[in-house]
Each structure stands twice: as C-alpha cells, then as structure tokens.
Amino acid sequence: MNKGISVILAEIMLVTISVGLMSMFYVFYDSSSKQAMENAEEQGDDLACIRNSNLVIEEISERNLTLKNLGSTNLNASHISVYLDNAPLEAIVPEGTLKPGDRILVVLSVAPPVGSRMKISGDCNTGDEVYVR
C-alpha cells in the first residue's frame, strides 16, 4: 500500500491553486487598470476644460466689473468667484451660461481701490487677474 497522496490528486490540487492565484491576480490587475483609466480620463477632461475656457476682465468701473468669455466653451456664471487682493469679495453675478463671446456685468460689494489686484475665477479654476488703475 502506498503512503501519501496520489499523483492525480496532487495534480488536481496544483491546478486548483494555480487557477485561484491567477484569478486573484486578474481581479487585482483589472481593478487597478480601471482606476488608472478613470484617472486618466478625468485628467483629460480637466485639461480640455482649462484649455477651452478663457474668462477675462474687460473693464473695471467703480463697483462694476465687465467680464467676457473669450474661450471656445460655455461657462457657468454661478461658478464665477471674485477676489480683491487675494481675499474673496462679495459680488452679484448674474445667473446663466456665458457663451463664447458673451459679456456679463458683475456688481461688486465695494469699489476696488487704485493699485489693488482684482482676480476672477470661473469654471476649471481659470480666470484673469488685473491691477486696478
């Protein structure tokens, strides 16, 4: 009588272990590659947004700020933020969408003093920065 496991049983166990390990590696690889593709797609969308949006300060007059969309994509006006010397400034921004070439008038809570720095930020955190004259 032979002691130990038979050759057939040993082969079946080796095949089962191999299939199990390969399955685990496949699941790990698949989830890692999906995450990498999602990250790449998100970065591509962000880059396209940054390249296509161009919101500029066209004119500053007392408490009025005229902004123009010089980009090639629509911008959401509710995403516009105004800063005075890097501090957030309250402003009344009209709601709606700025199509390429559109202008909007933003009413500031205070008139910016001469020499101060006005900054706007819109979709994709892009915007413009000018010194008040």
TORKOL-4160 file (C-alpha; in steps of 0.2 Angstrom, whole numbers, padded with zeros to 4 digits, m for minus):
133
<pt num="1" X="0000" Y="0000" Z="0000"/>
<pt num="2" X="0007" Y="0017" Z="m0005"/>
<pt num="3" X="0008" Y="0030" Z="0008"/>
<pt num="4" X="0004" Y="0049" Z="0004"/>
<pt num="5" X="m0007" Y="0057" Z="m0010"/>
<pt num="6" X="m0009" Y="0050" Z="m0027"/>
<pt num="7" X="m0001" Y="0059" Z="m0042"/>
<pt num="8" X="m0018" Y="0063" Z="m0049"/>
<pt num="9" X="m0024" Y="0071" Z="m0033"/>
<pt num="10" X="m0008" Y="0081" Z="m0032"/>
<pt num="11" X="m0010" Y="0087" Z="m0050"/>
<pt num="12" X="m0028" Y="0092" Z="m0046"/>
<pt num="13" X="m0023" Y="0102" Z="m0031"/>
<pt num="14" X="m0009" Y="0111" Z="m0041"/>
<pt num="15" X="m0021" Y="0116" Z="m0055"/>
<pt num="16" X="m0034" Y="0122" Z="m0042"/>
<pt num="17" X="m0021" Y="0133" Z="m0033"/>
<pt num="18" X="m0014" Y="0140" Z="m0049"/>
<pt num="19" X="m0031" Y="0144" Z="m0056"/>
<pt num="20" X="m0035" Y="0153" Z="m0039"/>
<pt num="21" X="m0019" Y="0163" Z="m0039"/>
<pt num="22" X="m0022" Y="0168" Z="m0057"/>
<pt num="23" X="m0040" Y="0173" Z="m0053"/>
<pt num="24" X="m0033" Y="0184" Z="m0039"/>
<pt num="25" X="m0020" Y="0192" Z="m0050"/>
<pt num="26" X="m0033" Y="0196" Z="m0063"/>
<pt num="27" X="m0045" Y="0204" Z="m0051"/>
<pt num="28" X="m0031" Y="0215" Z="m0044"/>
<pt num="29" X="m0025" Y="0220" Z="m0062"/>
<pt num="30" X="m0042" Y="0223" Z="m0068"/>
<pt num="31" X="m0047" Y="0235" Z="m0054"/>
<pt num="32" X="m0030" Y="0244" Z="m0055"/>
<pt num="33" X="m0031" Y="0246" Z="m0074"/>
<pt num="34" X="m0049" Y="0253" Z="m0072"/>
<pt num="35" X="m0044" Y="0265" Z="m0059"/>
<pt num="36" X="m0029" Y="0271" Z="m0069"/>
<pt num="37" X="m0041" Y="0273" Z="m0085"/>
<pt num="38" X="m0053" Y="0283" Z="m0074"/>
<pt num="39" X="m0040" Y="0295" Z="m0068"/>
<pt num="40" X="m0033" Y="0297" Z="m0085"/>
<pt num="41" X="m0050" Y="0302" Z="m0092"/>
<pt num="42" X="m0053" Y="0314" Z="m0078"/>
<pt num="43" X="m0036" Y="0322" Z="m0080"/>
<pt num="44" X="m0040" Y="0324" Z="m0099"/>
<pt num="45" X="m0057" Y="0332" Z="m0096"/>
<pt num="46" X="m0049" Y="0344" Z="m0083"/>
<pt num="47" X="m0036" Y="0348" Z="m0096"/>
<pt num="48" X="m0048" Y="0351" Z="m0110"/>
<pt num="49" X="m0059" Y="0362" Z="m0099"/>
<pt num="50" X="m0043" Y="0373" Z="m0094"/>
<pt num="51" X="m0038" Y="0374" Z="m0112"/>
<pt num="52" X="m0055" Y="0379" Z="m0119"/>
<pt num="53" X="m0061" Y="0391" Z="m0105"/>
<pt num="54" X="m0054" Y="0409" Z="m0105"/>
<pt num="55" X="m0064" Y="0421" Z="m0094"/>
<pt num="56" X="m0056" Y="0439" Z="m0094"/>
<pt num="57" X="m0059" Y="0455" Z="m0085"/>
<pt num="58" X="m0063" Y="0468" Z="m0099"/>
<pt num="59" X="m0067" Y="0483" Z="m0088"/>
<pt num="60" X="m0067" Y="0489" Z="m0070"/>
<pt num="61" X="m0078" Y="0504" Z="m0067"/>
<pt num="62" X="m0082" Y="0509" Z="m0049"/>
<pt num="63" X="m0091" Y="0494" Z="m0042"/>
<pt num="64" X="m0095" Y="0486" Z="m0059"/>
<pt num="65" X="m0084" Y="0473" Z="m0067"/>
<pt num="66" X="m0087" Y="0468" Z="m0085"/>
<pt num="67" X="m0081" Y="0450" Z="m0089"/>
<pt num="68" X="m0080" Y="0442" Z="m0106"/>
<pt num="69" X="m0079" Y="0424" Z="m0111"/>
<pt num="70" X="m0065" Y="0423" Z="m0124"/>
<pt num="71" X="m0064" Y="0404" Z="m0124"/>
<pt num="72" X="m0072" Y="0391" Z="m0135"/>
<pt num="73" X="m0084" Y="0383" Z="m0122"/>
<pt num="74" X="m0099" Y="0389" Z="m0112"/>
<pt num="75" X="m0096" Y="0394" Z="m0095"/>
<pt num="76" X="m0107" Y="0393" Z="m0080"/>
<pt num="77" X="m0109" Y="0410" Z="m0072"/>
<pt num="78" X="m0113" Y="0403" Z="m0055"/>
<pt num="79" X="m0095" Y="0396" Z="m0054"/>
<pt num="80" X="m0088" Y="0414" Z="m0055"/>
<pt num="81" X="m0079" Y="0420" Z="m0040"/>
<pt num="82" X="m0071" Y="0437" Z="m0037"/>
<pt num="83" X="m0056" Y="0441" Z="m0027"/>
<pt num="84" X="m0048" Y="0458" Z="m0021"/>
<pt num="85" X="m0030" Y="0457" Z="m0016"/>
<pt num="86" X="m0032" Y="0438" Z="m0015"/>
<pt num="87" X="m0047" Y="0439" Z="m0002"/>
<pt num="88" X="m0064" Y="0434" Z="m0008"/>
<pt num="89" X="m0075" Y="0449" Z="m0012"/>
<pt num="90" X="m0094" Y="0448" Z="m0012"/>
<pt num="91" X="m0102" Y="0451" Z="m0029"/>
<pt num="92" X="m0118" Y="0450" Z="m0038"/>
<pt num="93" X="m0115" Y="0438" Z="m0053"/>
<pt num="94" X="m0130" Y="0436" Z="m0065"/>
<pt num="95" X="m0135" Y="0418" Z="m0067"/>
<pt num="96" X="m0135" Y="0408" Z="m0083"/>
<pt num="97" X="m0122" Y="0402" Z="m0096"/>
<pt num="98" X="m0109" Y="0413" Z="m0104"/>
<pt num="99" X="m0107" Y="0408" Z="m0122"/>
<pt num="100" X="m0091" Y="0411" Z="m0131"/>
<pt num="101" X="m0090" Y="0430" Z="m0134"/>
<pt num="102" X="m0103" Y="0434" Z="m0121"/>
<pt num="103" X="m0101" Y="0448" Z="m0108"/>
<pt num="104" X="m0108" Y="0450" Z="m0091"/>
<pt num="105" X="m0109" Y="0464" Z="m0078"/>
<pt num="106" X="m0104" Y="0459" Z="m0061"/>
<pt num="107" X="m0108" Y="0471" Z="m0047"/>
<pt num="108" X="m0095" Y="0472" Z="m0033"/>
<pt num="109" X="m0099" Y="0475" Z="m0015"/>
<pt num="110" X="m0086" Y="0488" Z="m0014"/>
<pt num="111" X="m0076" Y="0499" Z="m0027"/>
<pt num="112" X="m0059" Y="0492" Z="m0028"/>
<pt num="113" X="m0045" Y="0505" Z="m0024"/>
<pt num="114" X="m0032" Y="0510" Z="m0037"/>
<pt num="115" X="m0017" Y="0499" Z="m0036"/>
<pt num="116" X="m0027" Y="0484" Z="m0029"/>
<pt num="117" X="m0027" Y="0467" Z="m0038"/>
<pt num="118" X="m0043" Y="0460" Z="m0045"/>
<pt num="119" X="m0044" Y="0442" Z="m0049"/>
<pt num="120" X="m0059" Y="0431" Z="m0056"/>
<pt num="121" X="m0060" Y="0413" Z="m0056"/>
<pt num="122" X="m0073" Y="0403" Z="m0066"/>
<pt num="123" X="m0075" Y="0385" Z="m0072"/>
<pt num="124" X="m0060" Y="0374" Z="m0071"/>
<pt num="125" X="m0052" Y="0387" Z="m0059"/>
<pt num="126" X="m0047" Y="0398" Z="m0074"/>
<pt num="127" X="m0048" Y="0416" Z="m0074"/>
<pt num="128" X="m0040" Y="0433" Z="m0076"/>
<pt num="129" X="m0030" Y="0445" Z="m0064"/>
<pt num="130" X="m0028" Y="0463" Z="m0067"/>
<pt num="131" X="m0022" Y="0478" Z="m0057"/>
<pt num="132" X="m0035" Y="0492" Z="m0054"/>
<pt num="133" X="m0030" Y="0509" Z="m0062"/>
